[in-house]
C-alpha cells in the first residue's frame, strides 16, 4: 500500500491513496510564515458508504523552549515521552501504538520492534536515470494498518523535527510537489 504526498511541504499536504482519495490531511498554522504554532492531522474515513469525512486525530503544538506537546485522540503527551528520540547523528524515534505494537523510525524507514522494516518514506524523485515519482509512504506489512494513525503522526513529527534541525538525511522539503491525478 502507498500513500502519496500531494505537496512539497509535508507540514501542509494531503496523503492520498492510489485512487486519489484523501486519507490524511496535514495542516500547520504559522505566525508570519516563520514560526510553526500547531500542526493538525485529520483522517478521512467513509462510514456507511457516505463521502469521507475528516476526523482530527492528532495535533502537535510546537514549542520553542519546552518539549513539543502532542495530542492524539484526546490524550496529551510531551513529544519526548510519546515518541522518544535516540541519537544525535541518526534520526531514530521510538513509539508504541495503542495496539501494543512497538515501532521505531530510523531516518526514512519504519521498523517493528524485532527490527523488520514494515514501511518506508520515499522522497520525491525527479530522476534523470529512473522513473520520477512524487513522495510517498510505502507500507510493506499490511498488518500495521491498524496503527496507521500513529505511524502517520510520528512520521510527520519526525520529518518536520529533523527538517527544523537542518538534517539532510530526512528532508520533508522534498516531500513531493503538487501532485497530478
C-alpha positions in Angstrom: 0.0 0.0 0.0 1.2 3.5 -0.7 0.1 6.9 0.5 1.2 9.8 -1.8 2.1 13.3 -0.7 0.3 16.0 -2.7 2.5 18.9 -1.9 6.2 19.7 -1.5 5.8 20.7 2.2 4.9 17.8 4.4 3.6 20.2 7.0 0.8 21.3 4.6 -0.2 18.3 2.4 -2.7 15.6 1.8 -1.8 11.9 1.8 -3.8 10.2 -0.9 -4.3 6.6 -2.0 -3.8 5.2 -5.5 -7.3 6.4 -6.4 -6.6 10.0 -5.4 -8.9 9.8 -2.4 -7.6 11.8 0.6 -6.7 9.6 3.5 -4.9 12.1 5.7 -4.7 15.9 5.7 -1.8 17.7 7.4 -2.1 21.4 8.1 0.3 23.6 10.0 -0.6 27.1 11.2 2.3 29.6 11.3 2.9 33.1 12.5 4.5 35.4 9.9 5.4 32.2 7.9 8.4 31.7 10.2 7.3 30.1 13.4 5.2 26.9 13.5 2.4 27.0 16.0 0.3 23.9 15.6 0.1 21.0 13.1 -3.3 19.2 12.8 -3.6 15.8 11.3 -7.1 14.7 10.1 -8.0 11.2 8.9 -10.7 10.8 6.2 -12.8 7.7 6.6 -16.0 6.9 4.8 -18.8 5.5 7.0 -21.8 3.5 5.7 -20.9 4.3 2.1 -21.1 8.1 2.7 -18.5 10.6 1.5 -15.3 10.6 3.5 -15.4 13.0 6.5 -12.3 14.3 8.2 -11.7 13.4 11.9 -9.0 15.3 13.7 -6.8 12.5 15.2 -3.8 14.5 16.3 -2.4 17.9 17.0 1.2 18.9 17.6 1.8 22.2 19.5 5.3 23.3 18.5 7.1 24.9 21.4 10.4 26.7 21.4 11.8 26.3 24.9 9.8 23.3 26.1 9.1 19.8 24.7 6.5 19.9 21.9 3.0 18.9 23.0 1.3 16.1 21.1 -2.5 15.4 21.4 -3.5 12.1 20.0 -7.2 11.1 20.1 -7.8 13.4 23.0 -4.8 12.4 25.1 -2.0 14.8 25.6 1.7 13.9 25.8 5.0 15.6 25.7 6.6 14.6 22.4 9.7 13.1 24.1 7.6 10.8 26.2 5.2 9.8 23.4 8.0 9.2 20.8 11.4 9.5 22.3 14.3 10.4 20.1 17.5 8.4 20.3 20.8 9.5 18.8 22.2 12.8 17.8 23.7 11.9 14.4 21.0 9.4 13.4 17.3 10.3 13.2 15.7 7.5 15.3 12.4 7.8 17.1 10.6 5.1 19.1 6.9 4.8 19.8 4.3 2.3 20.9 0.9 2.2 19.2 -2.3 1.7 21.1 -2.4 -1.8 19.7 0.6 -2.6 21.9 3.0 -2.9 18.9 6.3 -1.1 19.2 8.0 0.6 16.3 10.9 2.9 15.5 11.7 5.2 12.7 15.3 5.3 11.6 15.7 8.2 9.1 13.1 7.3 6.4 12.5 3.6 7.5 9.9 2.3 9.9 10.8 -0.9 11.8 8.8 -3.2 14.0 10.4 -3.9 17.4 12.0 -7.0 16.0 14.0 -4.9 13.5 12.0 -5.9 10.4 11.3 -2.9 8.1 7.5 -2.5 7.8 7.2 0.8 6.0 9.4 3.4 4.3 9.1 7.1 3.3 10.3 7.7 -0.2 11.2 11.3 -1.1 10.1 12.8 -4.4 12.3 11.9 -7.3 12.9 13.9 -10.4 15.1 11.0 -11.5 17.1 11.6 -14.6 18.1 7.9 -14.7 15.0 6.1 -13.4 11.3 6.8 -13.0 10.2 10.1 -11.5 7.7 9.9 -8.7 6.1 12.0 -6.0 6.9 11.4 -2.4 5.1 8.5 -0.8 4.8 6.3 2.2 5.2 2.6 1.3 3.6 0.2 3.7 5.2 -3.3 3.3 3.3 -5.1 6.1 -0.5 -4.7 5.9 -0.8 -6.0 9.5 0.3 -2.5 10.7 -2.7 -0.7 9.1 -4.5 -0.7 12.5 -1.6 1.5 13.7 -1.6 3.8 10.7 -2.9 6.9 12.5 0.1 6.8 14.9 2.5 5.9 12.2 1.5 8.9 10.2 1.6 11.2 13.3 5.1 10.1 14.2 6.2 10.3 10.5 5.0 13.9 10.2 6.7 14.8 13.5 9.9 13.0 12.6 10.2 14.7 9.2 9.3 18.1 10.5 11.6 18.0 13.5 14.6 16.9 11.5 13.9 19.4 8.8 13.9 22.1 11.5 17.3 21.0 12.7 18.6 21.1 9.2 19.3 17.4 8.8 19.7 16.5 5.2 19.1 12.8 5.5 15.4 13.2 6.3 14.1 16.1 4.3 10.4 17.0 4.2 11.2 19.9 1.9 11.4 17.2 -0.9 8.2 15.5 0.3 6.6 15.9 -3.1 5.3 18.7 -5.3 1.8 19.4 -6.2 0.5 16.0 -7.3 -1.3 15.3 -10.5 -4.0 12.7 -10.6 
